[in-house]
Amino acid sequence: MTVLGTAGHVDHGKTTLVRALTGVDTDRLPEEKRRGITIELGFAPLLVRDDDGAERTLSVVDVPGHERFVGTMAAGAQGVDAALLVVAADAGVMPQTREHLLVLEALGVSALLVALTRCDLVDAEMRALARLDVEEALEKTRWRGAAIVEVSGKTGEGLDALRAAIARLTRPLDASERRLRPARLAIDRVFAPRGQGVVVTGTLIAGSVAVGAELTLLPSQRTVRVRGLHQHGAPLTRAAATGRLALALSGVELAELHRGEVLAAPGTLLAVRAFDAILQRPAGGRPFGRRARLTIHAGTDEARARIVPLVRLAPPLAADAAMPTTIRGGERWLVRVVAAAPLALAAHDHLVARADAPIAAVGTTVGALEVLRLSPGRLAGGRRAYAERLRALEGESSLARALFEIEAAGLAGLAGAELAPRLAARAIDKELARGLAKLETGGARRWVSAAARGVARAHLEQGVRRYHELHPDEEGMPLATALAAVPANAAPGLGELVLAESIAQRRLVRTGDRVRLAGFQARARVDDPAALALLARLRAAGTSPPFLGDLATELGLDPARARALAAAVAATGALVHVQGELWLAREPLAELEGHLLAYLEARGSITTQAFKELVGASRKYVVPLAEWFDAQHVTLRVGDVRKRRGRA
């Protein structure tokens, strides 16, 4: 179902026009009724008839026009297929008219129609002037020459012509590309109707959802299940992009949901705080630099953020020019965005950047952002090299851009459905297979670059190496633990893939459910000369042995290896781990226990000082040994003395 969003200055008649077209009053809040302005998003179905007589239903999203609610307007405009710009004939183009046009451009809305409202209040000359005003406002936008329909929401003038124009505008719109992508819905309302559990509403931007499907709630990463679907009051079993939906969810409580979160197919979006993007600033407005604090609008979510200028892309810099750090109106930049809170994003998302106070020539919208790279690291080769690579890709084939996008996606990879609209299926299977990994999980395909596979493989092998250092006596690392060494944001199945690659390259060896480095041998055996030397030294030291770290240095052993040797010998009963770094040979410990029991038999209790004299060692040995005998249920501490366990 096509989504039509309204736009325009406050009090220009958007809600009145929607009510006249649909019969639905989208102002539902008492405050909206009292103040006579739209504050929250409103929704209504609109029936249109095509030239061939076929009827279609559109979803209308009515947005507020007041300058204080531009953020709400940006949230409502996310995912719309076409826009209905409303301009009052008795007022003409106003500040929020221009700012809403900036927001629509930033979000990539391609189809737009103008409704010149309140025509019942002006004469023909004023209508003509208002039309010229609108045409001038659209002159430098992508909607130059858009149709303008004169209407009145009160008298009904022009409504039939407007419905016909909306039908002509929306009929050619093809959502097939969006349907190929993974499911994604930005939540704009959360409530709990009596007897229906938790319900959320939003625009299904991409993909399809069905009753019973599992979705991921971002940025919280919670898994939820769809219990029911409704579209404008009608129940559905399945819905495809685009369109307005109400989803009844299970697996989550009302208090755990809020507007701004995103429901998406598992593994298709990332919740990130930093990303690289292309920033296009509108002409005019004050410059700003790396210290500017802005608000980023993503879907129905928003977050305070800092934009760090990296490289100016247009107008281009001379080869020897110094890199500027101030972003001016009309410029195009590669920037890094660092947000105060995580945002659920994917490559190619279109976002809106706004300031608390006017920076742009119009209002607070300072630019459009197109997401390029999520969770970016250091810029390989520097800022200029990164920009040059981007410029080269802009002029190359869709295949070259796809390769760049797959590399930019990093460990998460890129879903095949996201590439399908840009490339022929044959090109994906034939050309992209060169040097890339193709992962199939649950019927969904993802592409991962060779560089990302190398990163994942390095994490895996380093994890095995560290495990050997900590557990040199074990034959290998448990398989599940090894796979967990691959970062959590990696594409599903990438860990298994790089494990197979490392085994094929004879860098790792798998034995049953354990993995080890090629050439590794477990070293902690009781017949190992080092183990025998360690045991002999502890036997000779009696009840005052060196601590294990000191003993490792004395014997020239790695501390981790010394711990493994001690544990291996202790398993035979020849050594006892008393506490921390204190290990004793079994014979002196048994002898001490005999003396202690004899003392308690004769005197009934023992003080710490008497126990110290019995041990014949310093306090650093006495306290751990006393506590060990307590733990072994030999003694019981009563106040300042210890007694034989079980005796009065």
N, C-alpha and C positions, 0 to 999 in steps of 0.2 A: 504494500500500500504506500503510495507516494506521500511524502511529508511536505506540507506547505507551511512555511513560517512567516509570520508578519514581522514588519519592521517599520520604524518611524518615530517621529517626535511625540512627546507626551501630549495628550489631549487633541490628537489629530483624528480621532475616531476609529482607531483600529478595532477595539472591542465592539463598538456599535456596528461596524461593518461586518465583523465575524458573526454577530448575532443576527444581522439581516440576511446573511448568506446561509447560515446553518440552523438558525432557530435556537442556538445554545448561547446562554449568557456565560462567558468564560470567567467573569469576575465572580468568584465564589466566596471570597473572604468578606466579613463585615466591614473591615477597614477600607477595602476596595469600594464597597458600596457607599460608605460614608464620605470618602474623599473623592470619589468619582474618577479614580485612576487605577490602572493595573499595577499590582505590586508583585504578584506571583505569576508563574506560567499558567496559562489556561489552554484547554484542549477541546476540540470538537470535530465531528465527522462532517465532511462536505461532499454532497453528491453532485457530480458533474456529468454532462452528456457530451460525448464526442460527436464529430460531424457525421459519422455513420450511424448515429442513434444509440450506440453502446453506452451504458452507464457505468461509471466508476465512482468509488468512494475514496476521498483523500483524507488524510489526517492533518488537521490544522493546529498549529502551535501559536498561540497568541502571547506575545511578549510585552513586558512593560516598556514604556518609552521615556520615563523620567531619567534624568542624568544620574540619579542616585542608584538606579537599578540596571545600569549597563551590564554589570556582571551577570545579573539574572538573564538579561537579554542574550548575552553570549552563551550561557548555558542552554537556553532554549533553541538557539540557532545551530547547535551542534547536531549534525546528522540530517539537517533538512535538505530536501532535494531541490526545492525552488523557494523563492522568496516573493512575498507580496509587500512591496514598499508602499506605505500609506502616507500621503501628503495632503494636508488640508488646503483647499483652494483659497480660503480666506487668510491663510498664514504663509503658505509657500514653504520652501526648503528652510529648515531650522537646524540648530547645532546637532541635536540628536539624530536628525535625518542623516547628516553627513557621517556622524560617528557610527551609526548602524550600518551604513554602506561600507565603512572601513572594516567592521567586524565581519560582515558577510564576505567581503573579499578575502580577509584573512583566513576564513574557514573554507574557502574554495567553492562557495556556492556559485554555480554557473548560470542558472536560469532565474530571471527576475522580471516581474511585471509591476507596473505602477498603478495604484488606484488613487485618483484625484478626488478626495472626499469633500463632503460638505458643499457640494456644488449648488445646493438649493439656497445658499446664503450669499452668493455672488452673482454678478452679471457676466455676460459673455466676455467682456474685455478683461475682467479679473481672472476668469478661467484661462484665457489665452496667456496672460502674464505668468500665471502659476505654471502652465505647461512649459513655457520658456525657461522658467526657474529650474524645473525638474530636469529638462533636457541639458541645461548647462551643468547641473550637478552630476549627471551621468556621463558627460562628455569624455572625461579622462578615466573612466572606469571600464571594466569588461562588459558592462551592460549598455554601452552607447547604442542609442536607437531602440531601446526597449519600448514595448507598447505601453501607452498611457490611456487608461479608461476613466472617463468622468462619471462619478457616481454620487449618490446620496443615500446614506444608511437610513435616513428618516423617511424620505419620500419614496424610496425604492427605485429612483432614476438610475439607469445604467446597470442594475444588478444582473439582468440576464446577459448583457454584453460582457460583464466582468466574469460571470461563470463560464461563458464560452471562451473567453481569452485564457482563463485558468486552465480549461480543458486542453486548448491548443498548446499552451506552454508546457504542460506536464506530460502530455501523451508521448512525446519522443524520448522522455527520460528513461534510460535503461539501467535497471538495478542489477543486471545479471553479473556484472563485475563484483559488486559488493557481496552478492550471495555466494560467490566462490570463496570468499574470505572466511576466516573463523568467526564464530558468533561473538557479538560484542554489543552490550547495551549499557548506556550511562544512566544511572539512577537519578531521577529528579524528584521523586516523591516516595515516601515510606509511610505506611499506615497499617492498621490491623482491624478490618471490618469484623463485626461480631460474627463469630462462627466460621471465619474463613482463614484464620491464622495470619501470618505476615504476608503483606502484599507490597510490591514495589512497582513503580511505573517508569517508563523511559522510552526513548526512541531506539529501536533495533537498528543500529548503524550498519551492521554487516552480518553475514552468515544467516543461520536459521536456528531456531530452538524448538524443542518438542517437549510435551509432557513426559516426565520421567527422566529428562536429561540432567546430567551433572554439570554444573558450572563452577568456576572459581570466582570468588568475590575478592576484588583487589581494592586497595593495597593490602588488606588483612590476610590474603591467601587462604581464606576459609572455603571449604567445599560445601556447596548447597545443591539441593535437588528441586527441580521445577515440579510443583504439585498441580498447577493449573495455569491456563493461559486465557486471557480475554483481550479482545480488541473492540473498543467502543461498546462495551457491554455484552458482546457476543462471545461465547466460549469457543476455543479452538483447541485442536490437538497438536498443531504444528503451525509455525509462522516463519516467514522468510523476510529478509531485508528488502525494502525498508518499511517502517511503519511504527506507529505507537502501540505499545503493549503494556498490559498489566500482568505480572507474574506472581502467583502464589508460591511461596518458597517454604521448604522444610530444611532443617539442619541449622537454623539460625534464629535468634530471638530478635524481637523488635528493637530492643535497646542496643543491639550490636550492629544495626544498619543505620546509615544516614545518607542523605543526598550527597552526591559527589563520588560515591563508590561506583565501581564498574563490575558488571557481570560479563565473563568472557569464557570461551572454550578453554579448557585446562591447557596450560603451557604456552599460550599464545601471546600474552602480554607480560610486561615486566613492570614492577613498581620500583621506580628509580628516583633519586634526588638530583642526579646530574646527567646532563645529556648535551650533545652538540646539535646545533640547528642552524638553519639559514634564517636570518632576520631581515625582513623587508620593511623599511620604514616608509610611511607616507610622506609626501612632500610637505615641507614646512615644519614648524615646531622647533623647540629648543633642543640643542644637542645634549647627550648624556654619555657618561663614561662608566667605568667598571664599578664605581661606587653607587650607581643608581639602584634603588630598591623598587622593584616592580611586582606586579601580581600577574601570575600566569594562569590563564583559564584553559583547562583541558577537560573536554567533555563537560560534565556538570560540576566538576571539581575546580578548585582554585588553590593556589599556594603562593605565599610571598617568596620572592626569588631575587637573586643577583645575576645580572647578565654581564659576562666577561667578554669584551671584544677580543676576537682572535685575529681575523684578517678581513679587510674590506674587499669585497668582490666587485662591486660596481658603485661608482665609476672605478675602473681598474687602476691600480697603482703602477707607476713606472718601475722598471726592474730594479733600479737602485734607490727607490724612494724608501724613506724610513716608515716603519709601521705606525700608523696613527692609532690612538686608543680612545678617540671620541667618535661617537656615532651621531651623524647628523641626518636631518630630514631628507628623504629621497634616496638614501644609500641602502645598499644591500651588503650584509655582513655574514661571515661565519662567526658564530658566537658559542660560548659555553654557558649553559644555564645551570645554576646551582640553587635548588629549591630548599625551602625550610622544612618541607614535608614531602614524603614520597608521592609521586603521581603515576598512575597506570598508563603506560604509553607503548606505542609500537612505532617502528620506522614509518616515515611519511605522514604521521599525524600532523594536522594543522591546528595550531594553537593561537591564542590571542594574548598579547602582552599589553598590560595597562598600568598606568601610574596612579598614585593617590591624588596627585594634582595635575592639571593640564600640562603636558610636555609636547604633545602633538599639536599641529595647527588647529585641530578640532578635538576638544574634550580630552579624555584620558587615555584613549587607545593610541599606543605608540608604535605598534607594528604587528606584523604577522610572522609567525614562526612555523617552519617546517622541520620536523624532527629528522635528524640525519643519523646519529649514532647514540645508542643508549649506554649508560655507565661507561663513559669514555675513559681511557687511560691517558698517558702522555702522548703528545702529538709527535709521532715518528717523523724525524726529519725537520721538525720545526714548523712554525705557523705558515711560512711562505710555501714550503713544499706541500703542505696539506692543502692549501688553497689552490696551488697549481694543479694538483691531482684532481680536485673537484672541478676546476674549469675544463680540464681535458675530458672528464667524464660527461660534462654537460653537452658536449658536441658529439659524443660517441653513440653507438647503437644501444638499444635497450638491453642487449645481452651484456655489454660492458658495464652498464649501470647495475644490472642484476648481480653481477659478480662483485661489484663494489658493495652493494647492499648486503650480500651474504657475508662478506668479510666484516662489514660494519656491525652486523648482528652478533658477532663474536660467538661465545660458547652457546648462546641460546639458539643460534641458527635462524633460518628464515623458512616459514611454512611454504610448501609448494603452492598452496592455494593463493598465497599472496603474490607469487610470481606468475601464476597462470594468466591473469589478465594482461600482463605486459609482454609475454612471450608465447610463441606457439608451443604446444606440448612437446612436439618433436625436438624443438630447440632445447627445452629443459632437459629431456632425457639424453640427448646426444651431446650438446655442447657443455652444459653445466657439469656433466659427469667427470670432466677433465679436472682432476686434482681436488674434487669435492667429495664429501661423504653424503650419501643419501640414506636417511634414517626413516624407517617405516614403523610407526607406533600407533596401534589402534586404527589402522587404515589411513592415518594422516602422514604425509610425507614432509620431511624437513631437510634442508640443505645446510651443511656445515663446512666452513672453509678449512683448508689445510692448516692455516695458521692457528685456528681455534682448536683443531684436533691436536696440534703440537702442544698447545697450552694445557689441554686436558690430560694428555699423555704425560707431560712433565709433572703435573700435580699427582697423578697416579703413582708414578715411579718414585717421586720424592716421598710420598706417603709410605710406600713399602720400605724405602731406605730408612726412614725415621723409625719405623716399627722394628726393623732389625736392630737398630741401635739401642732401643729400649728393651727389646726382648730377644737378645742374641741366642738364648737357649731354645727358642721355639723354631720349628721347621719352616714357618712362613706366617704370613699375615692372613687372617680370615678373609675370605672373598668379599663378604658384605662390607667389612671395614675398609678394604682396599677400594671398592667402588665408591664409598662415601668420601674418599679423598678428592674425588672430582668435584669441583665447585657446584653448589646447589642450583645455580642458575643455568647449568648446562642443559642442552636439549635432552629429552628423554631418550635413553639408549646410547648416549654418547660414551658413557663410562664403559659399557660392555664392548663398544666398538674399539676404543683405544686400547682396552685390555687385550683384545684379540690381536690388534696390530703389534703391541709390545711383545706378545708371545710369539707371533710370526717372525718378528725381527730378532728373536732369541735374546731379548733384553729382560724378560720375565719368564718364569716357569710356573706352571700351575700343577699342583698335585692335590687331587680331590677338591676340597673346599678351601684350600690355602694357596697363596701366591707368594713367591719369593723372587729376589733378584737372581739372575743367572750367575752362577759361581758362588752364591752364598751357601754356607754350611753352618748349622747350629753349633755354637762353640761351648755351651755350658754343659759339659758331661762330667760326671763325678770322677772318671778316670783321667780327666784332663790334667796335665802336670800343673797348670795354674790353680785348678781346684784343689789338688792335693797340697800344694804349697800354702794356699790360703787356710786350709783346715789345720795343717801342722802349726802354722803361726798362731792361730787362735787357741789351739790346745796348749801350746807352750805358755801363752799369756795368762791362763787361768781365769780368774774373775776380774782382771783388770786389762782386758784386751784393747788394742787400738781400735778406734772407730773405723767403720768400713771405708770411708773416704780416705782416711789417712793410710789404711792398710793397702788400698788400691795404689796409692802413690808409692808406698814402700815396695810393692811388688811389681811396679811398672805396668799396672793394668788400667784400662779405661774404666771410669766409675760405673758405667752401664754394664760392662762386662763383669766387673766385680760383683755387682748386685745379682746378675744372672747366675754366676758361679756359686755365690752363697745360697741362693734359692735352690739351686740344683742339689747341693750338698745337704741342705736342710731337709730336703724331701726324703733323704735316706735316714734321717734321725740323728746324724752326726753333729749337726749345728742347730742352734735355736736362735730365732730372731726375737730379741727381748723388746726392743723399742727403738724407733728411728734408725740410727746408724750403728746401734749396739747389737752385736752378734756374739754369742758364747758357744764354745764347744760343749757338747753334751756332758762329758766327764766332770769338768770342774763345776758345772751347774748342778749336777746330781749330788756331788759331794757337798756343795753349799746347802742344798736342800736338806740333806741328812743332818748337818750341824744345826740348822734352823729348827728342825722338828725336835731334836734332842733338847735344845735350849727351851723351847716352848713346853715340852713335857716336864722339864724340871722346874720352870719358874712361872708358867701360865701365860706370860705375855712378854713382849719385847719392845723396847723403845727404838726410835730411829738411831740414836747414838749407839745403843748396844748392837743393833744390826750392822751399823757401819764398822764397829770393831770386829764383828763376826766375819764380815766380808773382807775386811782388811784393805779397803780401797777408798778413794775419794768420793765426795758426794755425787759427782756426775755419774757414778756407777750405782751408788746405793739407792737413790730414788727410783730409777728405772727398774732395778731388780726387785725392790720392795713392791712396786706396782705390778710387776709381772707375777710375783707370787700371789698377789691379791687376785689377779685375773685368772690364775690357774686354780683358784679356790683352795690354795694351801693355807693362806692366811686371810684374816678379816680385820680391817682397820676399825678400831673403836676409839674415837677421840685421838689421843696422841700416841696410842700404843697399838700393837697388832697381836691378835690372838689366833690360836689354832681354829681353823674353820670348823663349825659344828659343835664346838665345846663352849661351855658357859664361861 
